[in-house]
């Protein structure tokens, strides 16, 4: 996980939540009140983003110490402890909500991704994400997908070319769109083309696409399409695939199944934080 980007995400979240100060914790606990606490799972799942605990608390108070009991990507059970923290009580409680919100979110993504990988149960086809992430959280969302055993699609519009239906409509054709993109980007950038029919797929092959995405196609259609695609071209299927329909794509031969639901509508993993003691420093 990119620590610079992570700190930026945490700083923005703290700025929104804390503002000029935590009135409750600062009033109740003077600077010499110290305590410890534990982050615990309240349901089974896959943990992702544990470094947010340490990075978050370091932004609030560098004397806070963190001991991790599990690592990212671990499967945990209900009541399992994830991390212990110790330090001044006020910043421990001030940072609690932001850290929990982010940790529960990323662990929910990792849990959903692991479920998808297990449901697909394929030695060939990989699960990958999309750009359907929370604004400002793409880096941690996509990291969580990797923790769950999935793969990342492009990070943004800047690191890959995908020619979609609206691009094709305005360019005039797949061939014209691909030729124009090649002239602008050069040979180092792979070009993916979204297709909705066998005719479009064949045009994309003839035009020299590096990757072909079958958009909203049934497992039966995908299996037929893949047989026509040369081995050197990567294949992907996307569009409305959920846990119920995912296993049907197991034997299609497609290289990637991309699932927006892994990030855009995931259920957070229930994680708690409880202070275990509080005392005055001596």
N, C-alpha and C positions, 0 to 999 in steps of 0.2 A: 504494500500500500504506500502510495506517495505521501511522505510525512508532511511536506510543505502544503500540499493540497488539503490533507487531513486537518492540519492546524487552521487553515483558512475556513474550512467548513465549521469547525468547532467554534472558532472566534465569532463567526457570524451568528451561530446558534446561541452562544452565550450573550452576545450583544442584544439579540432580540428578547431573550428571557430575563436577563439580569438588569439591563438598563443601567441606571446610576447606582444600583446596589440591591442586595437581598435584605429587605427590611426585617423580615422575620428572623432569619438566622443570625444576622448581625446584632439584633436587639437581644436575643436570647442567650447567645454564646459569645463571651469575650474572647479575645485573641489567645488566652492561655488555656482555653478548654480544648482538650484533645480527646479523640475517640477512634474507634475502628468500625469497620462495616464489612458486609459481605454481599456480593452479587450472586444470586442463586437462580437457577432455572425453575420455573413453576410448571413446566410441561416438557415432554420430550422434544428434541429438535437438534439442529446443527448450529453450532456457534460460529459467528463471524464478526470481526471488528473489535476484538478485545483490546487492541492497542488504543482504541478511543477512550478507554478508561484511564490509562496512564497519560496519554497526551492531553486529555481534557483536564485532569486534575493538575497536571504540571502547569497549564496555563493559568490556573486559579491560585495555586500555592505549590511552590517547588519542594516544600518539605514533606508533601504527601508521598507515601510509599505504597507500591502496589505489588502484590504477589499473585501471579497467575496460577491457577490450579488445573486448567485445561488449555488447549490451544485452538486456534482457528481451524475449522474443518472437523472438529471432534463432534461425535454424536453424544449428546448428554441426555440424562433422564430427569424426571421431575424430582426436585429437591437437591439436585447436584449443585455444589458450590463451584462458582466459576473463577472468582477472584476475591482476595482480601485487600482492603485498603486501610491505611492508618495515617492520622494527621489531625490538624485542627478541625474541630467539628463544623464550624461555620462553612468553610469552603467544601467540605465533604457533602453537606446538605445542599449547598447552593448549586453544585454541579450535578447533583443526582438526576434531576428530571431530563436535562438535555442529553446526558450520557445514556440514560436508559432509553429514551426515545430513539436515539440513533442505533444503539446496540440491539434493541428489540427489532427494529426495522431490518437491519442487515442480517440478523440471525433468521428472521422470517424468510428473507430471500434465499439464504443458504439452505434452509430446510425445504423450501418449495423446490429448489433446484435439485437437491438430493432425491426428493420424491420423484421428480421427472426423470432423472437418470435411471433410477431403479425401475420405474414403470416401463420405460423404453427398453431397457435390458438388452442393449445392442453392443456388440464388439466393433461395429463399424460406424454407425450413425451417432453423431454427437449432438448434445443439447447446447444451444447458445442463446444469448439474450438479444435485446433490441435497444433502440434509443428511447424507449418508453420508460424513462426513469424520472424520479422526482427532480425538479429543477434545483441545481446546486448540489445534488447528491450523486451524480452519475459515477464518479470515481469509486465511492464506497459501495454503491449498488452493484457495479460490475465486479468489484473485488469479491463481494459476497457470492456472486454467481460462481466464481472460480472456487471459492471455499466449499461450495456445494457439489463440485465435480463437473460444472458446466464450463462453457467456453464463451469468450467475448466476441461479439460482432464488432463493428467499428465503434470507436469511442465517440465520434461525432462526425459532422459533415466534412471535417478537415483531413481525416486520415483514410478515406476510402471513397470510391465512386460507385454509386448505385443509380442506375438509370431506371426510373420507375414510370408508371403509366402516364403521369402528367408530363414528365420530361419527353416521353416518346410522342405524345400528342402534339406538343409544341414544336418538337424538332422535325416532325414529319414522318419518321420511321425509326426503327431500331438501328438500322444500318447507318442512317444519317447521324443519329445521336452518337453512336459509337465512334464513327469516323471523326466527328468534331471533338469529342472528349479526348481521343488519342492524340490529336494534334495539340491540345492544350496541356495535357498532363504528362505525356512522354511514356516511355516503356517501363518505368519503375513502379507505376501505380496499376494495381489490378482493377479491372472494371467488371462490376456485376450488373446483370440485366434482369429485371423482373418481367416474367412472362405469364400469360394467362391461357395460352392455347398451344397446340402442337405447332401451328404455323409460326407463331412468334418464337417458339423455342428453336425451330430450324433456322429462322432468320438470325437469331442471336448466335447460333453456332457458326453459321456461314460468315457472320460479321466479325468473328474473333473474340467473343466474350470469354473472360477468364472464369467467371462464376455465373451460373444461371439459377435464379430464384423462381420456384414455382409458387405463384401467389394464389392462395385460397383454392388449392387443388385437392381432390380426394386422394386417399391412399392408392386407390386403383389407378387413377390418372398418373400419379407420381411414379408408380412402378413402371407403367408403360413409357413415360417420358424418359426416365433414367436410362432405359435400355438403348435409347437413340443418342445419348450424350457421350461424346468421346471421353476416354478415361482421364485425359489431362484437364478437363473442365470440371471444376468443383460444382456440386449441386446442393441446393438448399430448398426447403419448403417452409412457408410461413403463412400466417393468416388464420386466426380463430382456433388454433390448436390448444386444447386444454387437457387436463389429466384423463378425462374420459376417452377422448379420441386419440391421444398420444400413442398407446400401444399398437394401434392399427398401422402406424408408419414404420414399425420395427423391421419388416422384411421388404421394404420398398427399394432399398439400395441407395437411398439419398444420403448425402454426406452429412448434412446438418439439418436439424429442426430448430428454427428460431421461435421463441415463445415470449411475447410481450407480457403475458400474465405473470411471469416470474418477478417482474419489478413494478408494473403499473398498478396491480391490484392485489398485492401479496398481503397475507395476514401476519401481523407482527408476532414474534415468539414471546411468550409471557416470561419476563425476567424481573426479579425483584431486587431491591437494595434495602438492607436493614442495618441500622447502627447497632453494634453489639455492646458498646460501652462508652462512657463519657467520664472524663476526669480532668482535674486541674493539673497542669504541669508543675513540677516541683524543682 
